[in-house]
Amino acid sequence: MKAPDRVLLAHGGGGSLSGRLIREVFLSAFDNPALARLTDSAIVSLGSQSLAFTTDAYVVTPPFFPGGNIGTLAVAGTVNDLAVSGAVPRFLSCSFILEEGLLLDDLRRVVASMADTAAEAGVILATGDTKVVERGGADGIFITTAGIGELRDLPEGWLRPRPGDQVLINGSVGDHGLTVLAAREGLRFDNPLRSDCAPLNGLIEHLFAAGLRLRWMRDATRGGLAAVLNELADGHTWGVAVRAESVPVSPAARSLGEILGIDPLYVANEGKVVVVVAEDDARAALEVMRAHPLGRDAAAIGSLEEGLDGLVTVETYLGGRRILDMPLGEQLPRIC
């Protein structure tokens, strides 16, 4: 595909166009060892202390949706990026871009949600900034956050997944993106959708504390489960073999996805972590996840398989296999 000469909505979707934009525009200008890893959080050192450092921006529309709002999302998303990097989240900053005319009651609701989510995650909102732009300049409210966490002692084999390792997820996929879409379009259902937006550091803390041979983890946000698994497999001789019947999908998300022709595997989540663990520890890891409120529906969904040459495959309900490609862009823009 010829590279576009202008920024497209798809550039923000977490798929292959996002990767191209990062490599060709940002990485080429800012290249340094901390950035070059292109992980959710940079690992940096201050003296003898190793820290995880991350930043993110939130432009979701509508800013309020069942299960959360842009404030919940901003805190949980940043906490989760730190936690999956093997860090204990400590401090966040937040920057608000507010559109003239935004209702102060709406702003108070967002700020209250941020405070509640920060308290749940055990982090401190330590600093911030506020700017106001003219009507039409920000679509109500945009939030940018940054976070710092202390890097924990990581298990042997961390960031070195290998064939035979098992792939787990803590619950159903696609709920957040489809919930935001339904709220945006005013769709109503007998079985309503609800975002999974939540800070995952408590669940992840339990996994690390259990002494498991954890290899890798990532929160499945933009591009959904498909994007995360393709990032995991990229550049290896092995790949990821997923069993479709093992991937949890809520009835409401499955129904809306079928109606709209949207595969939930490609839809963003904001409370789901993909965990790769040594095969012998998979059962114990599932028990730890299922004992936590955010992991009650945890499932083993596949494994790393030699000979797939960086591909992700899905075993269908009929027993065949299909390739689960990296998404080009985002099926549902402005959902985070």
N, C-alpha and C positions, 0 to 999 in steps of 0.2 A: 504494500500500500504506500502510495506517495505521501510524504509528510505534509500535513496541512501548513499553510503559511499564516494562519491565524489561530488564536486560542478558541477551542471548541468546548462545549459543555462536557463532552466525553473525556477531555483532558483531566477532569477532576474526578473521574469515576473509579480510580484505583486499578484500572486494567492496563493493557499494553500501551495505550496512548499516554497514560499517566507516567509509565516507566520511561517512555521515550522522551517526554518533556523533561523529566528529572535528569536523565542522563545527558541530553543534548543541550539543555539550557542552564540548569542549575549546577549540576555536578561539574560540568566543564569549566564553570566560572569559579566555583567555591571549593574545588577538590582539596581534600585533606584527609588524613587517616581516620578521624572520627566520623566524618560524613560518608566516606567511601563504603562503609559497611551497609549503608542504606537499610538499616533496621528501624523499628518503630521508635527506639530511643538510642541516642548516641551514648557510648560509654566513655567517660572522661575521667581524668585523675587530677586531684588536688592534693599534692603531697603524697601521703600514703593512702589516702582515701579514694576509692573508686566509686564514681557516681553515675547514675543514668540520668540523662537530660533529654526532654522531649518537648515538642510544641505542636499545636494543632489549631485549626480554625473551624468554626461552626456557622453554617449559613442555612440551616434547615428551614424549609417552608412547608406547612405552617409551623410557627415556633412552639405551638402547644398541640399535643397529640395524646391519645390514650396511652398511659404508662409513663409519661414524662413530658419534658419540654426542653427547649434549647439549653437551659441552665443545667438540668440534670445531665444532659448529653455532654456538655462541655467538661464537667468535672469527671464523670464516669469514664469518658473516652480517654482523657489524659491519664487518669489513674491506671486504667487498663494497659495503656502503652508502656508505662513504667513497670507494672507488675509482670507482664509477659516477658520483659527483658531480664527478669531475675532480680529486680530491685524491690525494696520496700519503699513505697511512695511516702514522701514527707511534706513537701511544700509545693504549692501551685501559685501561679500568677494568673490574672485575668484582665483582659482588655476588652472594653465594650465600644462598639461603633453603633450609635443610636441615631435613628432617623427622626428628624423634627416631626412632632405630632404623635410619637409613640405614647400610649397611655401610661402614666406613672404607675397605675395599679398593675398593669401587665409587667412592667419592669420589676416591681416589688415581688411579684409572683416568681419571676425568673430568679431573682437574687435569693429569695427564700429557699427555692429548690436547690440552688447551688450550695447554700449553707447546710441544708439537710444532707445532701449527698456527700459533701466534704466530711461532715460529722460521721456518717455511716462508714466512710472509707478511712477515717482516722488521719486526714491530712489537713493542713492549715493553708487557707487562702491568704498568703502573706503580703501580696502587693498587687497593684493593678493600675489601670488607666482608663479614662473615658473620653471619647470624642463624639461630637454631634455633627451630623451632616444635614444638608437641606432635604426637603421632601423629595422622595424618589431616589435618594442616594444610597440607601442601605436596606431597603425592604424591611423596615421595622427595627431589627436588631441583629447584629453579627457579634460573635464572641470569639476571641482568640485566647488560648490558654497556653501556659508552659508549666512543666513540672520537673521536680528534682527528686530522686530517690537514692537511697543507699544500696549499693550492690551487695547482695548476700553472698555467702560461700556457696558456690554452685556445684552440683554433683558432677562427678567424673563422666565425661562423655557429653556434657552440655554443648549444644550447637554442633554435634557430630552424629546426627541420625544415621542409621544403617539398615540394610535389608533385614526384614524380620520384625523390626519395631512396629508397634501398634499405634494406630491413630484414634484418638478419643475426642469427643466433643461433649460439652456439659448440658446440652439440651437442643430444643428445636431450632431450625434455621429459617430465616426469611421474615420473622415476625416484625422486626423494626421497620424495614424498608416498606413492606406492604401496609403496615399500620399508617405510616406517614402518607403513603399514596392514597389510602382510603380516606384519611382526614382531609387531604388536599382536594380530593374530588367529591367530597361529601357522600361517600358510599356508606351504606348502612347494612348490617348483616344480623341475622338471628344469633349467630355465634360470633361476637365481636372480636376483632383483632386488638392486640395490646402490645406495645413495644416491650422488648426485653431489656431496655436500657438500665444498667446497674453497674456499680463498681465491683470488679471481680477479684480484688486483691485479697479479700478474706478467704475465698475458695482457693486461690493460688497459694496462699500462705500455708494452708493445710496440706496441699500436695508436696510442697518443699519440706515441710516439717515431718512428713511420713517417711523420709529417707528413701524415696523411690529413685530409680535410675531414669530420671527425666532427661530427654534428649533435646527437646525443642518445644516452643509454644508460641502461639500468635492469636490475637483476638481477630475474629473474622468480621471486619467492618466493610469498607468499600470493596465492591467486587465479590463479597460474600465468601462462602466456603470454597468456591471454585478458585478464586484468586489466591487465597491462602495456600491451598494445596499445590497450585502451580508454582508459587514462590518457593515452597518447600522442595519440590522436585527439580526445579530448574538447575541445569548444569551437571546433573548426576547421571551415572549409568543406571541407577535404579529409578523407580517411579513410585507413584501412589496408586494402589488398587482399592477402590471404594466399593462397598456393597450398597446399592440404592435402598434396599429394604431395611438397612440398618441405620440410615440417616434419619434422625427424628425431624418430622415436619408436622406442625399442628394442623388439625383439620381445617381451621379457618384459613391459614396460609396456603394450604394445599388447594382448597377450593377457589380462592381468589386467584392464585397463580394459574390454575387451569382455565378459569374464565378469561383471563387477560393474556394467556400464552406466555407467562413469565415463569421461568424455572427458579424455585426458591433457593437452589444451590448458588445462584448468582446474585442474590439479594443481600443487602447489608444487614448486619446484626450489630447490636451495641451492648450485648451481655453474654457473648459466646466466646469461649476460648477453645482453640484446637491444641491438643496436647499429644506429643509423640513420646512414647515411653517404651522401655525395653519389654520384649514380649512376656517375659516371666513376671513382670510387675504390673501388667495391664489390669488384671483382676483386682489387685489391691488398689490401684489408682481409681478404678471405677467405684469401689466401695467408699473411698475418701470423698470423691466427687458427689456421690449420691447421698452422703450423710450431710451435705451442706444444702441450705435452701435453694441456692442458685445452681445446683447440680443434680437435683432429684431425677431428672430425665436423661442423665448422662448415658452415653452409648459408645461402644467400640464400633467404628464405622469402616475400618479398613486397615491396611498394612502397607509397609514399604516393601516393594517387590523388585528383585534384581531383573535386569534385562528390559526394562521399560524405557530406558534412555530419556529420563526427564519428563515422561508423560504422566498424566493423571487419567486413569480409566475408571469407568463405573460399570459394575456388573448389574445389568438391568433385571427387572422383575421376571423377565422371560428367560434369563440365563445367559444372554449375550453380553458383549462388552461394547461400550462406546467411549470415545475420548472426551474428556471434560476439559475444554480449552480454556486458556486464560481469556477473560472477557476483553473486548476491544476498549470499551468505555463503560459507562454506567447506564443500565436500563432505566433507572429511576433517579434523575438528577435532584440535587438539593434535598437530600435526606439525612445529611449529617453536617 
